[in-house]
């Protein structure tokens, strides 16, 4: 999975603001997911 082509879903919740969700295919290995989640969280994992 390439971080440049990752897919995100944006939730807009009244009173809560915007939330970005990272969509990861179910067959993605844990090893491959870790850097994606870390990048999406800005290092706050």
N, CA, C and O atoms as a DFTB+ gen file, in Angstrom:
180 C
 N C O
     1  1       0.849      -1.174       0.000
     2  2       0.000       0.000       0.000
     3  2       0.889       1.229       0.000
     4  3       1.834       1.321       0.784
     5  1       0.593       2.151      -0.857
     6  2       1.383       3.359      -1.011
     7  2       0.714       4.504      -0.248
     8  3      -0.448       4.811      -0.514
     9  1       1.419       5.146       0.696
    10  2       0.816       6.238       1.461
    11  2       0.313       7.379       0.583
    12  3      -0.592       8.109       0.988
    13  1       0.882       7.549      -0.612
    14  2       0.442       8.620      -1.497
    15  2      -0.908       8.316      -2.125
    16  3      -1.594       9.228      -2.587
    17  1      -1.297       7.056      -2.148
    18  2      -2.580       6.687      -2.746
    19  2      -3.547       6.143      -1.701
    20  3      -4.550       5.522      -2.051
    21  1      -3.257       6.370      -0.428
    22  2      -4.143       5.875       0.620
    23  2      -5.520       6.523       0.481
    24  3      -5.652       7.610      -0.080
    25  1      -6.506       5.863       0.981
    26  2      -7.876       6.343       0.900
    27  2      -8.311       6.807       2.275
    28  3      -8.081       6.126       3.274
    29  1      -8.937       7.964       2.318
    30  2      -9.471       8.447       3.583
    31  2     -10.952       8.740       3.437
    32  3     -11.438       9.053       2.351
    33  1     -11.649       8.633       4.535
    34  2     -13.053       8.998       4.619
    35  2     -13.126      10.136       5.621
    36  3     -12.539      10.051       6.699
    37  1     -13.833      11.189       5.281
    38  2     -13.948      12.337       6.171
    39  2     -15.333      12.345       6.792
    40  3     -16.344      12.292       6.092
    41  1     -15.366      12.411       8.102
    42  2     -16.625      12.537       8.831
    43  2     -16.756      13.972       9.312
    44  3     -15.815      14.541       9.864
    45  1     -17.902      14.539       9.103
    46  2     -18.179      15.876       9.612
    47  2     -19.326      15.749      10.600
    48  3     -20.460      15.452      10.222
    49  1     -19.017      15.979      11.873
    50  2     -19.997      15.783      12.927
    51  2     -20.317      17.135      13.572
    52  3     -19.432      17.785      14.128
    53  1     -21.576      17.553      13.496
    54  2     -21.930      18.834      14.120
    55  2     -21.520      18.863      15.594
    56  3     -21.825      17.947      16.359
    57  1     -20.839      19.910      15.962
    58  2     -20.407      20.065      17.349
    59  2     -19.125      19.334      17.683
    60  3     -18.554      19.560      18.749
    61  1     -18.655      18.462      16.800
    62  2     -17.431      17.691      17.047
    63  2     -16.340      17.997      16.035
    64  3     -15.173      17.687      16.277
    65  1     -16.700      18.604      14.897
    66  2     -15.706      18.960      13.888
    67  2     -15.449      17.843      12.896
    68  3     -16.268      16.939      12.728
    69  1     -14.315      17.916      12.250
    70  2     -13.945      16.986      11.185
    71  2     -13.060      15.870      11.724
    72  3     -12.190      16.105      12.562
    73  1     -13.289      14.661      11.238
    74  2     -12.474      13.503      11.591
    75  2     -12.099      12.771      10.314
    76  3     -12.971      12.476       9.497
    77  1     -10.828      12.475      10.127
    78  2     -10.361      11.718       8.971
    79  2     -10.165      10.263       9.381
    80  3      -9.548       9.984      10.409
    81  1     -10.682       9.346       8.591
    82  2     -10.517       7.926       8.858
    83  2      -9.625       7.326       7.792
    84  3      -9.839       7.552       6.601
    85  1      -8.641       6.573       8.201
    86  2      -7.770       5.868       7.269
    87  2      -8.397       4.527       6.936
    88  3      -8.716       3.740       7.827
    89  1      -8.571       4.273       5.652
    90  2      -9.169       3.014       5.208
    91  2      -8.043       2.066       4.815
    92  3      -7.256       2.352       3.913
    93  1      -7.980       0.931       5.510
    94  2      -6.922      -0.056       5.266
    95  2      -7.585      -1.360       4.831
    96  3      -8.462      -1.873       5.525
    97  1      -7.165      -1.902       3.677
    98  2      -7.753      -3.168       3.222
    99  2      -7.551      -4.274       4.267
   100  3      -6.514      -4.310       4.930
   101  1      -8.516      -5.163       4.420
   102  2      -8.440      -6.201       5.458
   103  2      -7.277      -7.170       5.292
   104  3      -6.850      -7.787       6.268
   105  1      -6.760      -7.315       4.082
   106  2      -5.650      -8.258       3.880
   107  2      -4.279      -7.609       4.073
   108  3      -3.258      -8.241       3.802
   109  1      -4.241      -6.358       4.537
   110  2      -2.972      -5.673       4.783
   111  2      -2.338      -6.225       6.053
   112  3      -3.006      -6.374       7.076
   113  1      -1.043      -6.526       5.980
   114  2      -0.355      -7.091       7.145
   115  2      -0.151      -6.026       8.225
   116  3      -0.122      -4.829       7.941
   117  1      -0.013      -6.482       9.449
   118  2       0.227      -5.565      10.567
   119  2       1.509      -4.766      10.339
   120  3       1.571      -3.576      10.648
   121  1       2.520      -5.425       9.800
   122  2       3.797      -4.754       9.533
   123  2       3.623      -3.605       8.542
   124  3       4.250      -2.557       8.689
   125  1       2.774      -3.800       7.536
   126  2       2.526      -2.756       6.538
   127  2       1.644      -1.634       7.080
   128  3       1.759      -0.485       6.653
   129  1       0.769      -1.971       8.017
   130  2      -0.165      -0.992       8.557
   131  2       0.507      -0.040       9.542
   132  3       0.164       1.141       9.583
   133  1       1.445      -0.525      10.324
   134  2       2.068       0.284      11.379
   135  2       2.562       1.647      10.897
   136  3       2.208       2.656      11.507
   137  1       3.373       1.727       9.818
   138  2       3.838       3.051       9.402
   139  2       2.706       3.942       8.862
   140  3       2.777       5.164       8.985
   141  1       1.680       3.351       8.277
   142  2       0.555       4.127       7.777
   143  2      -0.214       4.765       8.926
   144  3      -0.573       5.941       8.872
   145  1      -0.463       3.970       9.968
   146  2      -1.187       4.474      11.126
   147  2      -0.344       5.528      11.850
   148  3      -0.879       6.545      12.291
   149  1       0.944       5.301      11.973
   150  2       1.818       6.267      12.629
   151  2       1.833       7.590      11.861
   152  3       1.786       8.660      12.467
   153  1       1.898       7.518      10.530
   154  2       1.894       8.735       9.717
   155  2       0.554       9.454       9.829
   156  3       0.512      10.679       9.941
   157  1      -0.530       8.703       9.799
   158  2      -1.863       9.312       9.895
   159  2      -2.083       9.948      11.263
   160  3      -2.784      10.955      11.372
   161  1      -1.495       9.375      12.298
   162  2      -1.661       9.903      13.651
   163  2      -0.641      10.984      13.971
   164  3      -0.642      11.529      15.074
   165  1       0.219      11.297      13.027
   166  2       1.226      12.324      13.289
   167  2       2.232      11.896      14.347
   168  3       2.798      12.740      15.042
   169  1       2.460      10.583      14.477
   170  2       3.399      10.068      15.452
   171  2       2.806       9.856      16.822
   172  3       3.527       9.502      17.755
   173  1       1.492      10.065      16.973
   174  2       0.826       9.901      18.271
   175  2       0.062       8.588      18.328
   176  3      -1.163       8.575      18.445
   177  1       0.795       7.485      18.246
   178  2       0.161       6.163      18.282
   179  2       0.406       5.529      19.625
   180  3      -0.042       4.409      19.870
